[in-house]
Amino acid sequence: MEHVFKFEKILTIREKEKERALGEYNEAVKRFEEAAEKLYHFLKQKEDYEEMYKQKLKNGLPIQDIRHFRQFVMNLERTISHYQQLVIETREQMFLKQTKVAEANIEVKKYEKMKDKHIAAVLQAIQTMENHWMDEISIQQFVNRRN
């Protein structure tokens, strides 16, 4: 006797949604990590370049080199600012995707719990039916022994 969970298709759809949300979350994490790594790279580059500039400044530096340094640092700061904004945006997207994964997971758990309760109810009904049949068989055997 086969019993079908009436929400099986919905459960399957919710599981697919959860997998899709998890994939989107993983992609958002990847984008965040890439942006954060690039930001770190540019911050490190600026720090290294400023340290090198300080060393050269101690030894004396032509005005043209100072102008090049200032221009380079200004461009680097614009790039850093861009990546800081990008890191903020990708972090927000990552948190948004994480929330969607959590919500999808809750939905799947609801349907899984309903399925578990359904299976438990079906098994209980089968057990009750089997017990009833066993009682009937016992009564029949008892009646047949008396005759």
DSSP file with accessible surface (Angstrom, degrees, kcal/mol):
  #  RESIDUE AA STRUCTURE BP1 BP2  ACC     N-H-->O    O-->H-N    N-H-->O    O-->H-N    TCO  KAPPA ALPHA  PHI   PSI    X-CA   Y-CA   Z-CA
    1    1 A M              0   0  157      0, 0.0     2,-0.5     0, 0.0     0, 0.0   0.000 360.0 360.0 360.0 115.8    0.0    0.0    0.0
    2    2 A E        -     0   0  172      2,-0.0     2,-0.5     0, 0.0     0, 0.0  -0.826 360.0-164.7-102.1 128.4    1.7    3.2   -1.2
    3    3 A H        -     0   0   88     -2,-0.5     2,-0.5   116,-0.0   119,-0.0  -0.945   8.9-150.7-112.1 131.3    0.9    6.5    0.3
    4    4 A V        -     0   0  102     -2,-0.5     2,-0.5     2,-0.0    -2,-0.0  -0.857  18.7-122.4-105.0 133.1    2.0    9.6   -1.5
    5    5 A F    >   -     0   0   15     -2,-0.5     3,-1.7     1,-0.1     4,-0.2  -0.603  21.0-143.2 -70.6 121.9    2.8   12.8    0.4
    6    6 A K  T 3  S+     0   0  170     -2,-0.5     3,-0.2     1,-0.3     4,-0.2   0.703  96.6  48.2 -68.5 -16.9    0.4   15.4   -1.1
    7    7 A F  T 3> S+     0   0   63      1,-0.2     4,-2.7     2,-0.1    -1,-0.3   0.099  74.4 115.4-107.1  22.5    2.9   18.2   -1.0
    8    8 A E  H <> S+     0   0   63     -3,-1.7     4,-2.5     1,-0.2    -1,-0.2   0.902  77.1  48.8 -59.7 -42.6    5.8   16.3   -2.6
    9    9 A K  H  > S+     0   0  176     -3,-0.2     4,-2.5    -4,-0.2    -1,-0.2   0.908 111.7  49.0 -66.0 -40.1    5.9   18.5   -5.7
   10   10 A I  H  > S+     0   0   61      2,-0.2     4,-2.9     1,-0.2    -2,-0.2   0.921 110.5  51.5 -64.5 -41.9    5.9   21.6   -3.5
   11   11 A L  H  X S+     0   0    3     -4,-2.7     4,-2.5     1,-0.2    -2,-0.2   0.926 110.0  49.3 -59.9 -43.0    8.7   20.2   -1.4
   12   12 A T  H  X S+     0   0   50     -4,-2.5     4,-2.3     2,-0.2    -2,-0.2   0.920 111.6  48.6 -62.8 -43.0   10.7   19.5   -4.6
   13   13 A I  H  X S+     0   0   91     -4,-2.5     4,-2.5     1,-0.2    -2,-0.2   0.927 111.7  49.5 -62.7 -44.0   10.1   23.0   -5.8
   14   14 A R  H  X S+     0   0   70     -4,-2.9     4,-2.4     1,-0.2    -1,-0.2   0.880 109.4  52.0 -64.1 -37.8   11.2   24.5   -2.5
   15   15 A E  H  X S+     0   0   70     -4,-2.5     4,-2.5     2,-0.2    -1,-0.2   0.910 110.1  48.7 -65.4 -39.8   14.3   22.3   -2.4
   16   16 A K  H  X S+     0   0  134     -4,-2.3     4,-2.6     2,-0.2    -2,-0.2   0.904 111.0  50.5 -65.1 -40.7   15.2   23.6   -5.9
   17   17 A E  H  X S+     0   0   65     -4,-2.5     4,-2.8     2,-0.2    -2,-0.2   0.903 110.3  50.4 -61.7 -40.9   14.6   27.1   -4.8
   18   18 A K  H  X S+     0   0   50     -4,-2.4     4,-2.6     2,-0.2    -2,-0.2   0.929 111.0  47.8 -63.4 -44.5   16.9   26.5   -1.8
   19   19 A E  H  X S+     0   0  117     -4,-2.5     4,-2.4     2,-0.2    -2,-0.2   0.901 112.9  49.1 -63.4 -40.6   19.6   25.1   -4.0
   20   20 A R  H  X S+     0   0  147     -4,-2.6     4,-2.5     2,-0.2    -2,-0.2   0.932 112.1  48.2 -63.7 -45.2   19.3   28.1   -6.4
   21   21 A A  H  X S+     0   0   11     -4,-2.8     4,-2.5     1,-0.2    80,-0.2   0.896 110.9  51.5 -63.1 -38.2   19.4   30.5   -3.4
   22   22 A L  H  X S+     0   0   61     -4,-2.6     4,-2.7     2,-0.2    -1,-0.2   0.911 109.7  49.6 -66.3 -39.6   22.5   28.7   -2.1
   23   23 A G  H  X S+     0   0   39     -4,-2.4     4,-2.2     2,-0.2    -2,-0.2   0.916 111.6  48.4 -63.6 -42.7   24.2   28.9   -5.5
   24   24 A E  H  X S+     0   0   75     -4,-2.5     4,-2.4     2,-0.2    -2,-0.2   0.892 111.3  50.9 -64.6 -38.3   23.4   32.7   -5.6
   25   25 A Y  H  X S+     0   0   53     -4,-2.5     4,-2.7    72,-0.2    -2,-0.2   0.937 109.4  49.6 -63.6 -45.6   24.7   33.1   -2.1
   26   26 A N  H  X S+     0   0   92     -4,-2.7     4,-2.2     1,-0.2    -2,-0.2   0.887 111.4  49.7 -61.6 -38.0   28.0   31.3   -3.0
   27   27 A E  H  X S+     0   0   87     -4,-2.2     4,-2.5     2,-0.2    -1,-0.2   0.901 110.3  50.3 -66.4 -40.2   28.3   33.5   -6.0
   28   28 A A  H  X S+     0   0    1     -4,-2.4     4,-2.5     2,-0.2    66,-0.2   0.897 109.9  50.4 -65.0 -39.6   27.8   36.6   -3.9
   29   29 A V  H  X S+     0   0   28     -4,-2.7     4,-2.9     2,-0.2    -2,-0.2   0.927 110.0  50.8 -63.0 -42.1   30.4   35.4   -1.4
   30   30 A K  H  X S+     0   0  105     -4,-2.2     4,-2.5     1,-0.2    -2,-0.2   0.928 111.0  47.4 -61.9 -45.5   32.8   34.9   -4.3
   31   31 A R  H  X S+     0   0   97     -4,-2.5     4,-2.5     1,-0.2    -1,-0.2   0.907 112.7  50.1 -62.9 -41.0   32.2   38.4   -5.7
   32   32 A F  H  X S+     0   0   38     -4,-2.5     4,-2.9    58,-0.2     5,-0.2   0.939 111.0  48.3 -62.0 -46.6   32.6   39.9   -2.2
   33   33 A E  H  X S+     0   0  101     -4,-2.9     4,-2.6     1,-0.2    -2,-0.2   0.908 111.5  50.2 -62.1 -41.0   35.9   38.0   -1.6
   34   34 A E  H  X S+     0   0   90     -4,-2.5     4,-2.2     2,-0.2    -1,-0.2   0.930 113.0  45.7 -63.0 -44.7   37.2   39.1   -5.0
   35   35 A A  H  X S+     0   0    5     -4,-2.5     4,-2.5     2,-0.2    -2,-0.2   0.918 113.7  49.3 -65.4 -41.6   36.4   42.8   -4.3
   36   36 A A  H  X S+     0   0   32     -4,-2.9     4,-2.7     1,-0.2    -2,-0.2   0.897 110.4  50.7 -65.6 -39.0   37.8   42.6   -0.8
   37   37 A E  H  X S+     0   0  130     -4,-2.6     4,-2.6    -5,-0.2    -1,-0.2   0.912 111.3  47.8 -65.2 -41.3   41.0   41.0   -2.2
   38   38 A K  H  X S+     0   0  103     -4,-2.2     4,-2.5     2,-0.2    -2,-0.2   0.914 111.4  50.7 -65.6 -41.0   41.4   43.7   -4.8
   39   39 A L  H  X S+     0   0   22     -4,-2.5     4,-2.6     1,-0.2     5,-0.2   0.942 111.4  48.1 -60.6 -46.1   40.8   46.4   -2.2
   40   40 A Y  H  X S+     0   0  156     -4,-2.7     4,-2.8     1,-0.2     5,-0.2   0.916 110.0  53.0 -59.4 -44.1   43.4   44.8    0.1
   41   41 A H  H  X S+     0   0  110     -4,-2.6     4,-2.6     1,-0.2    -1,-0.2   0.926 111.8  44.2 -58.6 -46.4   45.8   44.7   -2.9
   42   42 A F  H  X S+     0   0   41     -4,-2.5     4,-2.5     2,-0.2    -1,-0.2   0.884 113.5  50.4 -70.3 -37.1   45.4   48.4   -3.7
   43   43 A L  H  X S+     0   0   72     -4,-2.6     4,-2.5    -5,-0.2    -2,-0.2   0.921 112.9  46.8 -64.0 -42.5   45.7   49.4    0.0
   44   44 A K  H  X S+     0   0   78     -4,-2.8     4,-2.9    -5,-0.2     5,-0.2   0.911 111.2  51.7 -64.4 -41.9   48.8   47.4    0.3
   45   45 A Q  H  X S+     0   0   66     -4,-2.6     4,-2.7    -5,-0.2    -2,-0.2   0.920 110.7  48.1 -61.6 -43.2   50.2   48.9   -2.9
   46   46 A K  H  X S+     0   0   44     -4,-2.5     4,-2.8     2,-0.2     5,-0.2   0.931 112.4  49.0 -63.1 -45.4   49.5   52.4   -1.6
   47   47 A E  H  X S+     0   0  117     -4,-2.5     4,-2.2     1,-0.2    -2,-0.2   0.932 113.8  45.6 -59.9 -47.1   51.2   51.6    1.7
   48   48 A D  H  X S+     0   0   81     -4,-2.9     4,-2.4     1,-0.2    -1,-0.2   0.908 113.5  49.5 -62.9 -42.5   54.2   50.1    0.0
   49   49 A Y  H  X S+     0   0   68     -4,-2.7     4,-2.6    -5,-0.2    -2,-0.2   0.900 110.3  50.1 -66.6 -39.3   54.5   53.0   -2.4
   50   50 A E  H  X S+     0   0   63     -4,-2.8     4,-2.4     2,-0.2    -1,-0.2   0.897 110.4  50.5 -66.1 -38.2   54.2   55.6    0.4
   51   51 A E  H  X S+     0   0  101     -4,-2.2     4,-1.9    -5,-0.2    -2,-0.2   0.928 111.5  47.6 -63.7 -43.7   56.9   53.8    2.3
   52   52 A M  H  X S+     0   0   79     -4,-2.4     4,-2.5     1,-0.2    -2,-0.2   0.907 110.6  52.9 -62.5 -40.1   59.1   53.8   -0.8
   53   53 A Y  H  X S+     0   0   35     -4,-2.6     4,-2.6     1,-0.2    -2,-0.2   0.909 106.6  51.9 -63.2 -42.9   58.4   57.5   -1.3
   54   54 A K  H  X S+     0   0  119     -4,-2.4     4,-1.7     2,-0.2    -1,-0.2   0.903 110.3  49.3 -61.1 -41.6   59.4   58.4    2.2
   55   55 A Q  H  X S+     0   0   90     -4,-1.9     4,-1.0     1,-0.2    -2,-0.2   0.917 113.7  45.2 -63.7 -44.6   62.7   56.6    1.7
   56   56 A K  H  X S+     0   0  103     -4,-2.5     4,-0.7     1,-0.2    -2,-0.2   0.853 108.7  57.5 -67.7 -34.3   63.3   58.4   -1.6
   57   57 A L  H >< S+     0   0   80     -4,-2.6     3,-0.6     1,-0.2     4,-0.2   0.867 101.9  55.5 -65.4 -35.5   62.3   61.7    0.0
   58   58 A K  H 3< S+     0   0  157     -4,-1.7    -1,-0.2     1,-0.2    -2,-0.2   0.856 111.2  44.4 -63.0 -36.0   65.0   61.3    2.7
   59   59 A N  H 3< S-     0   0  140     -4,-1.0    -1,-0.2    -3,-0.2    -2,-0.2   0.516 128.2 -92.0 -86.6  -8.8   67.6   61.0   -0.1
   60   60 A G    <<  -     0   0   52     -4,-0.7    -1,-0.2    -3,-0.6    -2,-0.1   0.243  40.5-151.5 101.4 135.8   66.2   63.8   -2.1
   61   61 A L        -     0   0   34     -4,-0.2    -1,-0.1    -3,-0.1     5,-0.0  -0.999  18.7-114.1-143.2 134.9   63.7   63.7   -4.9
   62   62 A P     >  -     0   0   76      0, 0.0     4,-1.7     0, 0.0     3,-0.3  -0.309  29.8-115.8 -66.9 154.0   63.2   65.9   -8.0
   63   63 A I  H  > S+     0   0  107      1,-0.2     4,-2.5     2,-0.2     5,-0.2   0.874 114.9  59.0 -57.0 -39.9   60.0   67.9   -8.2
   64   64 A Q  H  > S+     0   0  101      1,-0.2     4,-2.3     2,-0.2    -1,-0.2   0.912 105.2  48.9 -60.0 -40.5   58.8   65.9  -11.2
   65   65 A D  H  > S+     0   0   74     -3,-0.3     4,-2.6     2,-0.2    -1,-0.2   0.873 109.2  52.9 -67.0 -35.9   59.0   62.7   -9.2
   66   66 A I  H  X S+     0   0   47     -4,-1.7     4,-2.7     2,-0.2    -2,-0.2   0.927 109.6  48.5 -65.3 -43.0   57.0   64.3   -6.4
   67   67 A R  H  X S+     0   0  158     -4,-2.5     4,-2.5     2,-0.2    -2,-0.2   0.916 111.5  49.7 -62.7 -42.9   54.3   65.4   -8.9
   68   68 A H  H  X S+     0   0  102     -4,-2.3     4,-2.8     2,-0.2    -2,-0.2   0.906 111.1  50.0 -61.5 -41.6   54.2   61.8  -10.4
   69   69 A F  H  X S+     0   0    4     -4,-2.6     4,-3.1     2,-0.2     5,-0.2   0.937 110.8  48.4 -61.8 -48.6   53.9   60.4   -6.9
   70   70 A R  H  X S+     0   0  120     -4,-2.7     4,-2.5     1,-0.2    -2,-0.2   0.916 113.9  47.1 -58.0 -45.4   51.0   62.7   -6.0
   71   71 A Q  H  X S+     0   0   98     -4,-2.5     4,-2.3     2,-0.2    -1,-0.2   0.927 113.4  48.2 -62.6 -44.2   49.2   61.9   -9.3
   72   72 A F  H  X S+     0   0   68     -4,-2.8     4,-2.7     1,-0.2    -2,-0.2   0.927 112.4  48.5 -62.8 -44.2   49.7   58.2   -8.8
   73   73 A V  H  X S+     0   0    1     -4,-3.1     4,-2.9     2,-0.2    -1,-0.2   0.906 110.0  51.9 -64.5 -40.5   48.5   58.4   -5.2
   74   74 A M  H  X S+     0   0   87     -4,-2.5     4,-2.0    -5,-0.2    -1,-0.2   0.929 112.3  45.7 -62.7 -43.5   45.4   60.4   -6.2
   75   75 A N  H  X S+     0   0   64     -4,-2.3     4,-2.3     2,-0.2    -2,-0.2   0.911 113.2  50.2 -64.1 -41.2   44.6   57.7   -8.9
   76   76 A L  H  X S+     0   0    9     -4,-2.7     4,-3.0     1,-0.2    -2,-0.2   0.903 108.6  52.0 -64.0 -40.1   45.2   55.0   -6.4
   77   77 A E  H  X S+     0   0   80     -4,-2.9     4,-2.8     2,-0.2    -1,-0.2   0.883 108.9  50.6 -65.5 -37.0   42.9   56.7   -3.8
   78   78 A R  H  X S+     0   0  143     -4,-2.0     4,-2.5     2,-0.2    -1,-0.2   0.920 112.2  47.3 -64.1 -42.5   40.1   56.9   -6.4
   79   79 A T  H  X S+     0   0   47     -4,-2.3     4,-2.6     2,-0.2    -2,-0.2   0.925 112.6  49.1 -64.0 -43.2   40.6   53.2   -7.2
   80   80 A I  H  X S+     0   0   10     -4,-3.0     4,-2.7     1,-0.2    -2,-0.2   0.922 110.5  50.8 -62.1 -44.3   40.6   52.4   -3.5
   81   81 A S  H  X S+     0   0   69     -4,-2.8     4,-2.2     1,-0.2    -1,-0.2   0.917 110.0  50.6 -59.7 -43.3   37.4   54.5   -3.0
   82   82 A H  H  X S+     0   0  109     -4,-2.5     4,-2.4     1,-0.2    -2,-0.2   0.935 112.7  45.3 -59.7 -46.9   35.8   52.6   -5.8
   83   83 A Y  H  X S+     0   0   40     -4,-2.6     4,-2.7     2,-0.2    -1,-0.2   0.836 108.7  56.5 -71.1 -29.8   36.7   49.2   -4.4
   84   84 A Q  H  X S+     0   0   92     -4,-2.7     4,-2.2     2,-0.2    -1,-0.2   0.939 110.6  44.9 -63.1 -43.7   35.6   50.3   -0.9
   85   85 A Q  H  X S+     0   0   97     -4,-2.2     4,-2.6     2,-0.2    -2,-0.2   0.910 112.8  51.4 -64.0 -42.0   32.2   51.1   -2.3
   86   86 A L  H  X S+     0   0   51     -4,-2.4     4,-3.0     2,-0.2     5,-0.2   0.902 108.5  51.2 -62.7 -40.1   32.2   47.8   -4.3
   87   87 A V  H  X S+     0   0    9     -4,-2.7     4,-2.4     2,-0.2    -1,-0.2   0.925 110.4  49.6 -63.2 -42.3   33.0   45.9   -1.1
   88   88 A I  H  X S+     0   0   69     -4,-2.2     4,-2.3     2,-0.2    -2,-0.2   0.941 113.9  45.4 -61.5 -46.7   30.1   47.6    0.7
   89   89 A E  H  X S+     0   0   93     -4,-2.6     4,-2.4     1,-0.2    -2,-0.2   0.918 114.0  47.4 -65.3 -43.9   27.7   46.7   -2.1
   90   90 A T  H  X S+     0   0   16     -4,-3.0     4,-2.5     2,-0.2   -58,-0.2   0.859 110.6  53.2 -68.6 -32.1   28.9   43.1   -2.5
   91   91 A R  H  X S+     0   0   98     -4,-2.4     4,-2.7    -5,-0.2    -1,-0.2   0.929 109.5  48.6 -65.4 -43.6   28.7   42.6    1.3
   92   92 A E  H  X S+     0   0  119     -4,-2.3     4,-2.4     1,-0.2    -2,-0.2   0.916 112.5  48.3 -61.7 -43.5   25.1   43.9    1.3
   93   93 A Q  H  X S+     0   0   85     -4,-2.4     4,-2.7     2,-0.2    -1,-0.2   0.902 110.3  52.2 -62.3 -40.8   24.3   41.6   -1.6
   94   94 A M  H  X S+     0   0   20     -4,-2.5     4,-2.4   -66,-0.2    -2,-0.2   0.931 110.9  46.6 -62.3 -44.0   25.9   38.7    0.2
   95   95 A F  H  X S+     0   0  101     -4,-2.7     4,-2.2     2,-0.2    -1,-0.2   0.889 111.6  51.9 -66.3 -37.2   23.8   39.3    3.3
   96   96 A L  H  X S+     0   0   78     -4,-2.4     4,-2.1     2,-0.2    -2,-0.2   0.935 111.7  46.1 -63.1 -45.3   20.7   39.6    1.2
   97   97 A K  H  X S+     0   0   33     -4,-2.7     4,-2.3     1,-0.2   -72,-0.2   0.871 109.6  55.2 -65.7 -35.6   21.4   36.3   -0.4
   98   98 A Q  H  X S+     0   0   90     -4,-2.4     4,-2.3     2,-0.2    -1,-0.2   0.912 107.1  50.2 -63.7 -39.6   22.2   34.8    3.0
   99   99 A T  H  X S+     0   0   70     -4,-2.2     4,-2.6     1,-0.2    -2,-0.2   0.912 109.3  51.1 -63.6 -42.2   18.8   35.9    4.2
  100  100 A K  H  X S+     0   0   90     -4,-2.1     4,-2.6     2,-0.2    -1,-0.2   0.885 109.1  50.9 -63.9 -38.4   17.1   34.3    1.1
  101  101 A V  H  X S+     0   0   24     -4,-2.3     4,-2.7   -80,-0.2    -2,-0.2   0.933 110.4  49.5 -63.3 -43.4   19.0   31.0    1.8
  102  102 A A  H  X S+     0   0   50     -4,-2.3     4,-2.2     2,-0.2    -2,-0.2   0.921 112.4  47.3 -62.4 -43.5   17.8   31.1    5.4
  103  103 A E  H  X S+     0   0  115     -4,-2.6     4,-2.2     2,-0.2    -1,-0.2   0.915 112.9  48.5 -64.8 -42.4   14.2   31.7    4.3
  104  104 A A  H  X S+     0   0   15     -4,-2.6     4,-2.4     1,-0.2    -2,-0.2   0.897 110.1  52.4 -64.6 -38.6   14.3   29.0    1.7
  105  105 A N  H  X S+     0   0   56     -4,-2.7     4,-2.6     1,-0.2    -1,-0.2   0.903 107.8  51.2 -63.7 -40.1   15.8   26.6    4.3
  106  106 A I  H  X S+     0   0   92     -4,-2.2     4,-2.3     2,-0.2    -1,-0.2   0.921 109.7  50.3 -62.7 -43.8   12.9   27.3    6.7
  107  107 A E  H  X S+     0   0   55     -4,-2.2     4,-2.0     2,-0.2    -2,-0.2   0.924 111.2  48.1 -61.1 -44.6   10.4   26.6    3.9
  108  108 A V  H  X S+     0   0    1     -4,-2.4     4,-2.7     1,-0.2     5,-0.2   0.930 110.3  52.0 -62.3 -43.3   12.0   23.3    3.1
  109  109 A K  H  X S+     0   0  117     -4,-2.6     4,-2.6     1,-0.2    -1,-0.2   0.889 106.5  54.7 -61.6 -37.8   12.1   22.4    6.8
  110  110 A K  H  X S+     0   0  109     -4,-2.3     4,-2.4     1,-0.2    -1,-0.2   0.948 112.3  42.1 -60.1 -48.4    8.4   23.1    7.1
  111  111 A Y  H  X S+     0   0   38     -4,-2.0     4,-2.4     1,-0.2    -2,-0.2   0.863 113.1  52.9 -70.4 -33.5    7.5   20.8    4.3
  112  112 A E  H  X S+     0   0   61     -4,-2.7     4,-2.7     2,-0.2    -1,-0.2   0.905 109.9  49.0 -66.0 -39.4   10.0   18.1    5.5
  113  113 A K  H  X S+     0   0  134     -4,-2.6     4,-2.6     2,-0.2    -2,-0.2   0.915 110.8  50.1 -65.4 -41.6    8.4   18.2    8.9
  114  114 A M  H  X S+     0   0   76     -4,-2.4     4,-2.5     1,-0.2    -2,-0.2   0.908 111.4  49.5 -61.1 -40.9    4.9   17.9    7.3
  115  115 A K  H  X S+     0   0   57     -4,-2.4     4,-2.9     2,-0.2    -2,-0.2   0.921 109.8  50.4 -64.5 -44.0    6.2   14.9    5.3
  116  116 A D  H  X S+     0   0  105     -4,-2.7     4,-2.6     1,-0.2    -2,-0.2   0.912 111.8  47.9 -60.7 -42.3    7.6   13.3    8.5
  117  117 A K  H  X S+     0   0  140     -4,-2.6     4,-2.5     2,-0.2    -1,-0.2   0.900 111.5  51.1 -65.0 -39.5    4.3   13.8   10.3
  118  118 A H  H  X S+     0   0   57     -4,-2.5     4,-2.6     2,-0.2    -2,-0.2   0.934 111.2  47.2 -62.5 -46.1    2.4   12.4    7.3
  119  119 A I  H  X S+     0   0   76     -4,-2.9     4,-2.8     1,-0.2     5,-0.2   0.919 112.0  50.4 -62.4 -42.4    4.7    9.3    7.2
  120  120 A A  H  X S+     0   0   58     -4,-2.6     4,-2.4     1,-0.2    -1,-0.2   0.914 111.4  48.6 -62.4 -40.9    4.3    8.8   11.0
  121  121 A A  H  X S+     0   0   59     -4,-2.5     4,-2.5     2,-0.2    -2,-0.2   0.911 111.9  48.7 -66.0 -41.6    0.5    9.1   10.6
  122  122 A V  H  X S+     0   0   23     -4,-2.6     4,-2.7     2,-0.2    -2,-0.2   0.930 112.4  48.2 -63.8 -45.1    0.5    6.6    7.8
  123  123 A L  H  X S+     0   0  106     -4,-2.8     4,-2.6     2,-0.2    -2,-0.2   0.896 111.6  50.4 -63.3 -38.8    2.7    4.1    9.7
  124  124 A Q  H  X S+     0   0  120     -4,-2.4     4,-2.7    -5,-0.2    -2,-0.2   0.916 110.8  49.1 -64.5 -41.8    0.5    4.5   12.7
  125  125 A A  H  X S+     0   0   53     -4,-2.5     4,-2.6     2,-0.2    -2,-0.2   0.911 111.9  48.8 -64.2 -41.5   -2.6    3.8   10.6
  126  126 A I  H  X S+     0   0   44     -4,-2.7     4,-2.9     2,-0.2    -2,-0.2   0.927 111.9  49.0 -63.5 -43.8   -1.0    0.7    9.1
  127  127 A Q  H  X S+     0   0   88     -4,-2.6     4,-2.6     2,-0.2    -2,-0.2   0.922 111.8  48.9 -62.0 -42.3    0.0   -0.5   12.6
  128  128 A T  H  X S+     0   0   76     -4,-2.7     4,-2.4     2,-0.2    -1,-0.2   0.923 112.5  48.2 -63.0 -43.4   -3.5    0.1   13.8
  129  129 A M  H  X S+     0   0   73     -4,-2.6     4,-2.6     2,-0.2    -2,-0.2   0.917 111.8  49.3 -63.7 -43.5   -4.9   -1.8   10.8
  130  130 A E  H  X S+     0   0   89     -4,-2.9     4,-2.7     1,-0.2    -1,-0.2   0.910 110.7  50.5 -63.1 -41.9   -2.5   -4.7   11.3
  131  131 A N  H  X S+     0   0   77     -4,-2.6     4,-2.4     2,-0.2    -1,-0.2   0.906 110.1  50.3 -62.0 -40.9   -3.4   -4.9   15.0
  132  132 A H  H  X S+     0   0  104     -4,-2.4     4,-2.4     2,-0.2    -2,-0.2   0.922 111.8  47.6 -63.3 -43.8   -7.1   -5.0   14.1
  133  133 A W  H  X S+     0   0  143     -4,-2.6     4,-2.8     2,-0.2    -2,-0.2   0.894 110.4  51.9 -64.4 -40.3   -6.4   -7.8   11.6
  134  134 A M  H  X S+     0   0  112     -4,-2.7     4,-2.7     2,-0.2    -1,-0.2   0.908 109.6  49.9 -63.1 -40.2   -4.4   -9.7   14.1
  135  135 A D  H  X S+     0   0   98     -4,-2.4     4,-2.6     2,-0.2    -2,-0.2   0.925 111.5  49.0 -61.6 -43.4   -7.3   -9.4   16.6
  136  136 A E  H  X S+     0   0   84     -4,-2.4     4,-2.7     2,-0.2    -2,-0.2   0.915 111.9  48.1 -61.9 -44.6   -9.7  -10.6   13.9
  137  137 A I  H  X S+     0   0   86     -4,-2.8     4,-2.8     2,-0.2     5,-0.2   0.922 111.8  50.1 -63.4 -42.2   -7.5  -13.6   13.1
  138  138 A S  H  X S+     0   0   64     -4,-2.7     4,-2.5     2,-0.2    -2,-0.2   0.913 111.3  48.4 -62.7 -42.3   -7.1  -14.4   16.8
  139  139 A I  H  X S+     0   0   91     -4,-2.6     4,-2.8     2,-0.2     5,-0.2   0.936 111.7  49.9 -63.9 -43.8  -10.9  -14.3   17.3
  140  140 A Q  H  X S+     0   0  102     -4,-2.7     4,-2.7     1,-0.2    -2,-0.2   0.916 112.4  47.4 -60.8 -43.3  -11.4  -16.5   14.2
  141  141 A Q  H  X S+     0   0  100     -4,-2.8     4,-1.9     2,-0.2    -1,-0.2   0.903 112.2  49.7 -65.2 -40.6   -8.8  -19.0   15.5
  142  142 A F  H  X S+     0   0  118     -4,-2.5     4,-1.4    -5,-0.2    -2,-0.2   0.931 112.9  46.4 -63.5 -43.8  -10.4  -19.0   18.9
  143  143 A V  H  X S+     0   0   64     -4,-2.8     4,-1.0     1,-0.2    -2,-0.2   0.914 112.0  51.3 -65.7 -41.3  -13.9  -19.6   17.5
  144  144 A N  H  < S+     0   0  104     -4,-2.7    -1,-0.2     1,-0.2    -2,-0.2   0.835 107.3  53.4 -67.5 -31.1  -12.6  -22.3   15.2
  145  145 A R  H  < S+     0   0  196     -4,-1.9    -1,-0.2     1,-0.2    -2,-0.2   0.840 105.0  54.3 -70.7 -32.5  -10.9  -24.1   18.1
  146  146 A R  H  <        0   0  192     -4,-1.4    -1,-0.2    -3,-0.2    -2,-0.2   0.764 360.0 360.0 -73.9 -24.1  -14.1  -24.2   20.1
  147  147 A N     <        0   0  159     -4,-1.0    -3,-0.1    -3,-0.2    -4,-0.0   0.015 360.0 360.0 -89.4 360.0  -16.0  -25.8   17.3
